[in-house]
């Protein structure tokens, strides 16, 4: 699939979603910006994550107390 075809497909998909929800361009332009998603620094195999801010979550604290290094769960 070419970039041009992918772009056309994306535009059609957005148009369909806007029609399904009854959204207008004016509504999209006036919508407040979303807060950025927190950056995930640590994640386990169950998908639990932590951004490294605040208290360490229980799942990570248990792993560290069991002898696993915190860096084992580092993302990136």
The 8 nearest C-alpha neighbors of each residue, nearest first, counted from 0:
[[1, 4, 5, 2, 3, 6, 8, 7],
 [2, 0, 4, 3, 5, 6, 7, 8],
 [1, 3, 5, 4, 6, 0, 7, 8],
 [2, 4, 6, 1, 5, 7, 0, 8],
 [3, 5, 7, 1, 6, 2, 8, 0],
 [6, 4, 2, 8, 7, 3, 9, 1],
 [5, 7, 9, 3, 4, 8, 2, 10],
 [6, 8, 4, 10, 9, 5, 3, 11],
 [9, 7, 5, 11, 6, 10, 4, 12],
 [10, 8, 12, 6, 7, 11, 5, 13],
 [9, 11, 7, 13, 12, 8, 14, 6],
 [12, 10, 14, 8, 9, 13, 15, 7],
 [11, 13, 9, 15, 10, 14, 8, 16],
 [14, 12, 16, 10, 15, 11, 17, 9],
 [13, 15, 11, 17, 12, 16, 10, 18],
 [16, 14, 18, 12, 13, 17, 19, 11],
 [15, 17, 19, 13, 18, 14, 12, 20],
 [16, 18, 22, 14, 20, 15, 19, 21],
 [17, 19, 21, 15, 16, 20, 14, 22],
 [20, 18, 16, 17, 21, 15, 22, 14],
 [21, 19, 17, 18, 22, 16, 15, 23],
 [20, 22, 18, 19, 17, 23, 16, 15],
 [23, 21, 17, 20, 18, 26, 24, 27],
 [22, 24, 26, 25, 27, 21, 17, 18],
 [23, 25, 27, 26, 28, 22, 29, 17],
 [26, 24, 28, 23, 27, 29, 22, 30],
 [27, 25, 29, 23, 24, 28, 30, 22],
 [26, 28, 24, 30, 25, 29, 23, 22],
 [27, 29, 25, 26, 30, 24, 31, 23],
 [28, 30, 26, 27, 25, 31, 24, 32],
 [31, 29, 27, 28, 26, 32, 25, 33],
 [32, 30, 29, 33, 28, 27, 34, 26],
 [33, 31, 30, 34, 35, 29, 28, 27],
 [34, 32, 35, 31, 36, 30, 37, 27],
 [33, 35, 36, 32, 37, 31, 38, 30],
 [36, 34, 33, 37, 38, 32, 39, 31],
 [35, 37, 38, 34, 33, 39, 50, 32],
 [38, 36, 39, 35, 50, 34, 49, 40],
 [37, 39, 50, 40, 36, 49, 35, 51],
 [40, 38, 50, 49, 41, 37, 48, 74],
 [39, 41, 50, 74, 73, 51, 49, 38],
 [40, 42, 73, 72, 49, 74, 48, 39],
 [43, 41, 48, 72, 47, 46, 74, 49],
 [42, 44, 45, 46, 47, 72, 48, 41],
 [43, 45, 46, 42, 47, 72, 48, 41],
 [46, 44, 43, 47, 42, 48, 58, 72],
 [47, 45, 44, 43, 42, 48, 41, 49],
 [48, 46, 42, 43, 45, 49, 44, 58],
 [49, 47, 42, 41, 46, 39, 43, 50],
 [48, 50, 41, 51, 39, 40, 42, 56],
 [49, 51, 39, 40, 52, 38, 37, 41],
 [50, 52, 49, 40, 53, 41, 55, 39],
 [53, 51, 50, 54, 49, 55, 40, 37],
 [52, 54, 55, 51, 50, 56, 49, 57],
 [55, 53, 56, 52, 51, 57, 60, 49],
 [54, 56, 60, 53, 59, 57, 51, 49],
 [57, 55, 59, 58, 60, 54, 49, 48],
 [58, 56, 60, 59, 61, 55, 62, 54],
 [57, 59, 61, 60, 56, 62, 47, 43],
 [60, 58, 62, 61, 57, 56, 63, 55],
 [59, 61, 57, 63, 62, 58, 64, 56],
 [62, 60, 64, 58, 59, 63, 57, 65],
 [63, 61, 65, 59, 67, 60, 64, 58],
 [62, 64, 67, 60, 66, 65, 61, 68],
 [65, 63, 61, 66, 62, 60, 67, 59],
 [66, 64, 62, 63, 67, 61, 60, 68],
 [65, 67, 63, 64, 68, 62, 61, 69],
 [68, 66, 63, 62, 65, 69, 71, 64],
 [67, 69, 70, 71, 63, 66, 62, 72],
 [68, 70, 71, 72, 63, 67, 73, 59],
 [71, 69, 73, 72, 68, 41, 67, 74],
 [70, 72, 69, 68, 73, 67, 41, 74],
 [73, 71, 41, 70, 42, 69, 43, 74],
 [74, 72, 41, 70, 40, 71, 75, 42],
 [75, 73, 40, 41, 72, 42, 39, 70],
 [74, 73, 40, 41, 39, 72, 42, 70]]
